[in-house]
Amino acid sequence: MILRPDHTFSPSQISTHENCPFQWQSSVQRLPQIATETKFADAGNVIHQSIAEYFKVINPTPNRGEIEGTIQTILDRNWGASGLKRMDSRKDTCLQNFVRFEDKRRRTWKQYKPTSIEQQLSVTVNSINYRTIVDAYWKEDATIVDWKSGKMNQIGVSEQIQGQVMRMVITAMGNPVNKVIFAALLVGLELEMPNVTNGFVESKIRSMIEHARLDMFPKKKSYLCVWCSYNLRCRFDGERCLWM
């Protein structure tokens, strides 16, 4: 597999390769996939969309009641329109934890409304092209926040990759970043990303480039395989089908 010189790396690509080079290669080549469960991804999309809409309409100095009333109205409307009725408990938990997080933040941060929201960014750093989506960034507080709607209770390698790419991109655009926070809405945790070593992301990209150069993509078996849309191809890769 040949990567173009202008290939752009995203946190999801880097994390996919970290979890399984075979899956990454399959996705880059856009190979056929099997259908997988999408309701959790759909729920996450609705939550992100609703938070973005919330910040567009909320006033710069809200009280707790305004925070709760505004996000509940928006989220209830979008949730209902998306056919996610059977996941109402998930919505309610995420909503309550969002209100709790925002009520604390309005009293402790310099700036309530974010400088940017759901911003898609592309930048070149050290000859590597990156692209990412930053959920929200506060310039006055030099802080990035990424909302997570799944069962996240600690910062793993995927979050470290995502956080570091977001930090690199925002910083390369001339903006300060002192903190990257993952707000885990389903479990009610506020997780601050620790500092990572210099070259952390770059070393993983070098591994991706080397695998592409050698056209060698090892399979990594893990609990994630059940969610992989290429798991059928993975299982029978190298097998020869005989047609009667």
C-alpha positions as CSV (number, residue, x, y, z in Angstrom):
1,M,0.0,0.0,0.0
2,I,1.4,3.4,-1.0
3,L,0.6,6.5,1.1
4,R,0.6,9.7,-0.9
5,P,3.1,12.3,0.2
6,D,0.2,14.6,1.1
7,H,-1.6,12.0,3.2
8,T,-3.4,13.5,6.1
9,F,-3.4,11.8,9.5
10,S,-6.3,12.1,11.9
11,P,-6.5,10.9,15.6
12,S,-9.0,8.1,14.5
13,Q,-6.6,6.8,11.9
14,I,-3.6,6.8,14.2
15,S,-5.7,5.1,17.0
16,T,-7.1,2.5,14.5
17,H,-3.6,1.6,13.4
18,E,-2.5,1.4,17.1
19,N,-5.3,-1.0,17.8
20,C,-5.0,-3.0,14.6
21,P,-2.8,-2.2,11.5
22,F,-5.0,-4.7,9.5
23,Q,-8.1,-2.7,10.3
24,W,-6.4,0.6,9.4
25,Q,-5.2,-0.7,6.0
26,S,-8.7,-2.0,5.3
27,S,-10.2,1.4,6.0
28,V,-7.7,3.4,4.0
29,Q,-8.3,1.1,1.0
30,R,-12.0,1.5,1.5
31,L,-12.6,-2.3,1.4
32,P,-16.1,-3.7,1.8
33,Q,-17.4,-3.7,5.4
34,I,-20.1,-5.7,7.2
35,A,-22.9,-3.9,9.0
36,T,-22.2,-3.2,12.7
37,E,-24.3,-1.7,15.5
38,T,-24.5,2.1,15.1
39,K,-26.9,3.2,17.9
40,F,-24.1,4.2,20.3
41,A,-22.3,6.2,17.6
42,D,-25.7,7.8,16.7
43,A,-26.3,8.7,20.3
44,G,-22.9,10.3,20.5
45,N,-23.5,12.3,17.3
46,V,-26.8,13.6,18.7
47,I,-25.2,14.6,22.0
48,H,-22.3,16.5,20.2
49,Q,-24.8,18.2,17.9
50,S,-26.9,19.3,20.8
51,I,-24.0,20.7,22.8
52,A,-22.9,22.7,19.8
53,E,-26.4,24.1,19.4
54,Y,-26.5,24.8,23.1
55,F,-23.4,27.0,23.0
56,K,-24.8,29.0,20.1
57,V,-27.9,30.1,22.0
58,I,-26.9,30.2,25.7
59,N,-26.1,33.6,27.1
60,P,-22.4,34.3,28.2
61,T,-23.3,34.3,31.9
62,P,-26.0,31.7,32.6
63,N,-27.1,30.4,35.9
64,R,-27.7,26.7,36.6
65,G,-31.3,26.8,35.7
66,E,-30.6,28.4,32.3
67,I,-28.0,25.8,31.6
68,E,-30.3,22.9,32.5
69,G,-33.4,24.2,30.7
70,T,-31.6,25.1,27.5
71,I,-29.7,21.9,27.0
72,Q,-32.7,19.7,28.0
73,T,-34.9,21.4,25.4
74,I,-32.4,21.0,22.7
75,L,-31.3,17.4,23.5
76,D,-34.9,16.2,24.0
77,R,-35.8,17.6,20.6
78,N,-32.8,16.1,18.8
79,W,-33.0,12.8,20.6
80,G,-36.7,12.3,19.7
81,A,-36.0,13.2,16.0
82,S,-33.2,10.6,15.9
83,G,-35.3,7.6,16.9
84,L,-33.3,6.8,20.0
85,K,-36.2,6.6,22.4
86,R,-35.0,3.2,23.8
87,M,-31.8,4.9,25.0
88,D,-33.5,7.6,27.1
89,S,-31.6,6.6,30.3
90,R,-28.3,7.2,28.4
91,K,-29.5,10.7,27.3
92,D,-30.7,11.6,30.8
93,T,-27.4,10.6,32.5
94,C,-25.3,12.5,29.9
95,L,-27.6,15.5,30.3
96,Q,-27.3,15.5,34.1
97,N,-23.5,15.2,34.0
98,F,-23.2,17.9,31.4
99,V,-25.2,20.3,33.6
100,R,-23.0,19.4,36.6
101,F,-19.8,20.0,34.5
102,E,-21.1,23.3,33.1
103,D,-22.4,24.6,36.4
104,K,-18.9,24.1,37.9
105,R,-17.2,25.6,34.9
106,R,-19.3,28.8,34.8
107,R,-18.1,29.6,38.3
108,T,-14.5,28.8,37.9
109,W,-13.4,29.6,34.3
110,K,-12.5,33.0,33.0
111,Q,-14.7,32.6,29.9
112,Y,-18.0,30.7,29.7
113,K,-18.8,30.5,26.0
114,P,-16.0,28.7,23.9
115,T,-13.8,30.5,21.4
116,S,-14.6,27.8,18.9
117,I,-17.1,24.8,18.8
118,E,-17.0,21.6,16.8
119,Q,-14.2,23.1,14.6
120,Q,-12.6,21.0,11.8
121,L,-9.0,21.9,11.6
122,S,-6.1,20.9,9.3
123,V,-2.5,21.9,9.7
124,T,1.0,20.7,8.9
125,V,3.4,20.2,11.8
126,N,7.0,19.0,11.1
127,S,6.1,18.0,7.5
128,I,3.2,15.9,8.7
129,N,-0.4,16.8,7.7
130,Y,-2.9,16.5,10.5
131,R,-6.7,17.0,10.6
132,T,-9.0,16.8,13.6
133,I,-12.2,18.0,15.1
134,V,-11.9,20.0,18.3
135,D,-15.2,19.8,20.3
136,A,-14.6,23.1,22.1
137,Y,-11.7,25.5,22.8
138,W,-11.4,28.3,25.3
139,K,-8.6,30.7,24.4
140,E,-8.9,32.7,27.7
141,D,-8.6,29.5,29.7
142,A,-6.1,27.9,27.2
143,T,-8.2,24.7,27.4
144,I,-9.6,22.1,25.0
145,V,-12.6,20.1,26.1
146,D,-13.7,16.9,24.3
147,W,-17.1,15.4,25.3
148,K,-17.3,11.6,25.5
149,S,-20.7,9.9,25.6
150,G,-19.4,6.3,26.0
151,K,-18.2,4.3,29.0
152,M,-14.9,6.1,29.6
153,N,-13.4,6.1,33.1
154,Q,-9.7,6.6,32.3
155,I,-7.5,8.1,29.7
156,G,-6.1,5.4,27.4
157,V,-3.7,5.5,24.5
158,S,-6.5,6.5,22.0
159,E,-7.4,9.5,24.1
160,Q,-3.7,10.4,24.5
161,I,-3.3,10.4,20.7
162,Q,-6.5,12.4,20.2
163,G,-5.6,14.9,22.9
164,Q,-2.0,15.4,21.7
165,V,-3.1,15.9,18.0
166,M,-5.7,18.5,19.2
167,R,-3.0,20.2,21.3
168,M,-0.5,20.3,18.4
169,V,-3.0,21.6,15.9
170,I,-4.4,24.4,18.1
171,T,-0.8,25.4,19.2
172,A,0.4,25.4,15.6
173,M,-2.3,27.9,14.8
174,G,-0.9,30.3,17.4
175,N,-3.2,29.6,20.3
176,P,-2.2,28.5,23.8
177,V,-3.1,25.1,25.3
178,N,-2.5,24.4,28.9
179,K,-5.1,21.7,29.4
180,V,-6.9,19.0,27.5
181,I,-10.0,17.8,29.3
182,F,-12.1,14.8,28.5
183,A,-15.6,15.2,29.9
184,A,-17.0,11.7,30.3
185,L,-20.7,12.4,30.3
186,L,-22.0,8.9,30.8
187,V,-19.9,8.2,33.9
188,G,-19.7,11.8,35.2
189,L,-15.9,12.1,35.2
190,E,-13.7,15.1,34.3
191,L,-10.4,13.6,33.1
192,E,-7.4,15.9,32.4
193,M,-4.9,14.5,29.9
194,P,-1.4,14.1,31.3
195,N,1.6,15.4,29.4
196,V,3.0,12.9,26.9
197,T,6.6,12.6,25.8
198,N,7.9,14.6,22.8
199,G,7.5,12.6,19.6
200,F,4.7,10.4,21.0
201,V,2.4,10.9,18.0
202,E,5.2,11.1,15.5
203,S,6.6,7.7,16.5
204,K,3.2,6.1,15.8
205,I,2.9,7.8,12.4
206,R,6.4,6.5,11.5
207,S,5.1,3.0,12.3
208,M,2.1,3.6,10.0
209,I,4.4,4.7,7.2
210,E,6.7,1.8,7.7
211,H,3.8,-0.7,7.6
212,A,2.6,0.9,4.4
213,R,6.1,0.8,2.8
214,L,6.5,-2.9,3.6
215,D,2.8,-3.6,2.7
216,M,2.7,-5.5,6.0
217,F,-0.3,-5.0,8.3
218,P,-0.4,-7.3,11.4
219,K,-3.7,-8.3,12.9
220,K,-4.2,-7.5,16.6
221,K,-6.8,-9.6,18.3
222,S,-8.7,-7.9,21.2
223,Y,-12.1,-7.3,22.6
224,L,-12.5,-4.5,20.0
225,C,-12.7,-7.2,17.2
226,V,-16.4,-7.7,17.9
227,W,-17.1,-4.1,16.9
228,C,-14.9,-4.1,13.8
229,S,-16.7,-3.9,10.5
230,Y,-13.8,-5.8,8.9
231,N,-13.8,-8.8,11.2
232,L,-15.3,-11.2,8.6
233,R,-12.6,-10.2,6.1
234,C,-10.0,-10.6,8.9
235,R,-11.2,-14.1,9.8
236,F,-11.0,-15.4,6.3
237,D,-8.1,-13.4,5.0
238,G,-5.8,-15.6,3.0
239,E,-8.5,-18.3,2.6
240,R,-9.4,-19.6,-0.9
241,C,-13.1,-19.9,-1.7
242,L,-14.2,-22.8,-3.8
243,W,-17.3,-22.3,-5.9
244,M,-19.3,-25.4,-6.9
